[in-house]
Amino acid sequence: MTLNPALDLTYTVDALVPHATHRVATVAERPGGKGLNVAGVLHTLGEPVLATGLLGGATGRRVTELLAAVGVPASFVAIAGETRRTVAVADRHDATGFWEPGPRVTTAEWDSLLAHLRDLLAEADVLTLSGSLPPGVPEDGYAVLIRLARDAGVPVVLDAGGEALRQGLAAGPDLAKPNAAELASLAPDARPADVLAHGARSVVVSRGPEGLLALAGDDAWQAVPPEAVTGNPTGAGDACVAALARGLRDGTAWPGLLADAVALSAAAVSAPVAGTVDADAYRRFRPAVTVTALQG
Amino acid sequence: MTLNPALDLTYTVDALVPHATHRVATVAERPGGKGLNVAGVLHTLGEPVLATGLLGGATGRRVTELLAAVGVPASFVAIAGETRRTVAVADRHDATGFWEPGPRVTTAEWDSLLAHLRDLLAEADVLTLSGSLPPGVPEDGYAVLIRLARDAGVPVVLDAGGEALRQGLAAGPDLAKPNAAELASLAPDARPADVLAHGARSVVVSRGPEGLLALAGDDAWQAVPPEAVTGNPTGAGDACVAALARGLRDGTAWPGLLADAVALSAAAVSAPVAGTVDADAYRRFRPAVTVTALQG
């Protein structure tokens, strides 16, 4: 589920010079938004998946076209506003980003999303909720969606930060996956156990190259990648969510679940394009992840 | 006629910082391309106009929607490629521009454009040709269009630079309107008379705040704006073309034609949004332009 998707544009230029005009050498367009990355990774792994959320206008139609081009099944609710764009201008040194604010969602559109999700949940095995809430969606939006999933008997993975995370946790998602910054958005000194105290039934904190830390009830694990992986870390958290969602669906035990999530995250870092994974790297990393049970 | 139109995006940010991520405060979308500016100005003046050219993909559909929203009649030929975007990032100091390269036009699409223009010329009183040729259109593309217009008895205004201008001039357009840079693109020391030597029947050189210089046969005129106008010079040349096209249609004598073109250009500079004119400024400037016949 991606409530605030985007059309991601990447422009390559020779060098970014403020207040000059640049002829863009190459333009890459891809469906953007954390939930679309999750869907894309699961589709790459051959898992059945359906991307949903809110899309509108010409940019929304373009996102739909791009999803269809890579074969990711999608069923979005149409909104009147224009889906936002993000523009990343890459030069020889680094990227410069411009994020549009995105459309305002009306109450009627939010209600349509709820009705649509209710229909989809009847066929779903697991629901992932990823990213920011667009303007107009209530701050407890994720809590509402989590309750719908619980009513349908569908487990939920929540990947968000700030108020969207805090209010979502209150509805008791099966699993929350904050990164370090999102964890700190709950409170400056928040610890993984605080995510459970806020309501989640389990938590996996992603800590970049240090791997994952997981808590479930009285159990705690640490999972560490086999080697330092260089590449593009954008989308690594979404690959982690994809692995966790698959494991939650299959009832995979925690050590195997975490090893899979670390390997798939590292394989996303290895892949140059955000939101994709390097399948060879995934197969290589998978047996080499170290998972350790921690003392409570 | 706009063969290489664009979806123009203007982002406002607080300050552009290379290699940082910026939350865009406001997004303005408008139909971009010199010919679309010409059509927009004529529409604002209440003149009947039809915008045409090549549009494709989701960005092309968005351009069509935006033209319809402001009521400019349009009839474009659809191409398979995606119409390009331009992104201008405005901060407190100035704008930073990013221009996408634009789609490649196929031979079949170019042939469709020729057939479509032939149909439109049957109802047209004047044709304007503005801006660059997209990849795939032959370098003598404007010459081909000018010959079609001549066969239909429709006068042509050509506003281009470089090889597109040079090869277009060879077909004998009724009027060419290079600016100083476009004139210099013919040859470093090119003079207005050289535009006639290349084939145009008359020429108006736009010289920014210094106004216009016109040559037609043995006659020469200079037209100077009534006051220094501050504002946004983008689109002033397109407003000039709009005035010249209207005058050509109406058979307006040169002094009145040039006074109108100077006033409308200055009114475009006065309007903050590129491609629009300040109607009050136009009425104020119109009687105050100085037109002088020059000695040959």
HADDOCK unambig.tbl for C-alpha pairs under 7 A between the chains (distance, minus, plus):
assign (segid A and resid 16 and name CA) (segid B and resid 18 and name CA) 6.82 0.50 0.50
assign (segid A and resid 18 and name CA) (segid B and resid 16 and name CA) 6.83 0.50 0.50
assign (segid A and resid 18 and name CA) (segid B and resid 96 and name CA) 5.69 0.50 0.50
assign (segid A and resid 19 and name CA) (segid B and resid 94 and name CA) 5.77 0.50 0.50
assign (segid A and resid 19 and name CA) (segid B and resid 95 and name CA) 5.11 0.50 0.50
assign (segid A and resid 19 and name CA) (segid B and resid 96 and name CA) 4.08 0.50 0.50
assign (segid A and resid 20 and name CA) (segid B and resid 96 and name CA) 5.17 0.50 0.50
assign (segid A and resid 20 and name CA) (segid B and resid 97 and name CA) 6.25 0.50 0.50
assign (segid A and resid 21 and name CA) (segid B and resid 96 and name CA) 5.77 0.50 0.50
assign (segid A and resid 21 and name CA) (segid B and resid 97 and name CA) 4.20 0.50 0.50
assign (segid A and resid 21 and name CA) (segid B and resid 98 and name CA) 5.92 0.50 0.50
assign (segid A and resid 22 and name CA) (segid B and resid 97 and name CA) 5.76 0.50 0.50
assign (segid A and resid 22 and name CA) (segid B and resid 98 and name CA) 4.79 0.50 0.50
assign (segid A and resid 22 and name CA) (segid B and resid 99 and name CA) 6.13 0.50 0.50
assign (segid A and resid 23 and name CA) (segid B and resid 98 and name CA) 6.03 0.50 0.50
assign (segid A and resid 23 and name CA) (segid B and resid 99 and name CA) 4.98 0.50 0.50
assign (segid A and resid 23 and name CA) (segid B and resid 100 and name CA) 6.48 0.50 0.50
assign (segid A and resid 23 and name CA) (segid B and resid 101 and name CA) 6.98 0.50 0.50
assign (segid A and resid 24 and name CA) (segid B and resid 98 and name CA) 6.14 0.50 0.50
assign (segid A and resid 24 and name CA) (segid B and resid 99 and name CA) 5.49 0.50 0.50
assign (segid A and resid 24 and name CA) (segid B and resid 100 and name CA) 5.02 0.50 0.50
assign (segid A and resid 24 and name CA) (segid B and resid 101 and name CA) 6.24 0.50 0.50
assign (segid A and resid 25 and name CA) (segid B and resid 101 and name CA) 6.91 0.50 0.50
assign (segid A and resid 27 and name CA) (segid B and resid 100 and name CA) 6.95 0.50 0.50
assign (segid A and resid 58 and name CA) (segid B and resid 58 and name CA) 5.65 0.50 0.50
assign (segid A and resid 58 and name CA) (segid B and resid 59 and name CA) 6.98 0.50 0.50
assign (segid A and resid 58 and name CA) (segid B and resid 61 and name CA) 7.00 0.50 0.50
assign (segid A and resid 58 and name CA) (segid B and resid 62 and name CA) 5.78 0.50 0.50
assign (segid A and resid 59 and name CA) (segid B and resid 58 and name CA) 6.97 0.50 0.50
assign (segid A and resid 62 and name CA) (segid B and resid 58 and name CA) 5.77 0.50 0.50
assign (segid A and resid 94 and name CA) (segid B and resid 19 and name CA) 5.74 0.50 0.50
assign (segid A and resid 95 and name CA) (segid B and resid 19 and name CA) 5.11 0.50 0.50
assign (segid A and resid 96 and name CA) (segid B and resid 18 and name CA) 5.70 0.50 0.50
assign (segid A and resid 96 and name CA) (segid B and resid 19 and name CA) 4.09 0.50 0.50
assign (segid A and resid 96 and name CA) (segid B and resid 20 and name CA) 5.19 0.50 0.50
assign (segid A and resid 96 and name CA) (segid B and resid 21 and name CA) 5.77 0.50 0.50
assign (segid A and resid 97 and name CA) (segid B and resid 20 and name CA) 6.26 0.50 0.50
assign (segid A and resid 97 and name CA) (segid B and resid 21 and name CA) 4.19 0.50 0.50
assign (segid A and resid 97 and name CA) (segid B and resid 22 and name CA) 5.74 0.50 0.50
assign (segid A and resid 98 and name CA) (segid B and resid 21 and name CA) 5.93 0.50 0.50
assign (segid A and resid 98 and name CA) (segid B and resid 22 and name CA) 4.79 0.50 0.50
assign (segid A and resid 98 and name CA) (segid B and resid 23 and name CA) 6.01 0.50 0.50
assign (segid A and resid 98 and name CA) (segid B and resid 24 and name CA) 6.13 0.50 0.50
assign (segid A and resid 99 and name CA) (segid B and resid 22 and name CA) 6.13 0.50 0.50
assign (segid A and resid 99 and name CA) (segid B and resid 23 and name CA) 4.97 0.50 0.50
assign (segid A and resid 99 and name CA) (segid B and resid 24 and name CA) 5.50 0.50 0.50
assign (segid A and resid 100 and name CA) (segid B and resid 23 and name CA) 6.47 0.50 0.50
assign (segid A and resid 100 and name CA) (segid B and resid 24 and name CA) 5.04 0.50 0.50
assign (segid A and resid 100 and name CA) (segid B and resid 27 and name CA) 6.97 0.50 0.50
assign (segid A and resid 101 and name CA) (segid B and resid 23 and name CA) 6.98 0.50 0.50
assign (segid A and resid 101 and name CA) (segid B and resid 24 and name CA) 6.25 0.50 0.50
assign (segid A and resid 101 and name CA) (segid B and resid 25 and name CA) 6.92 0.50 0.50
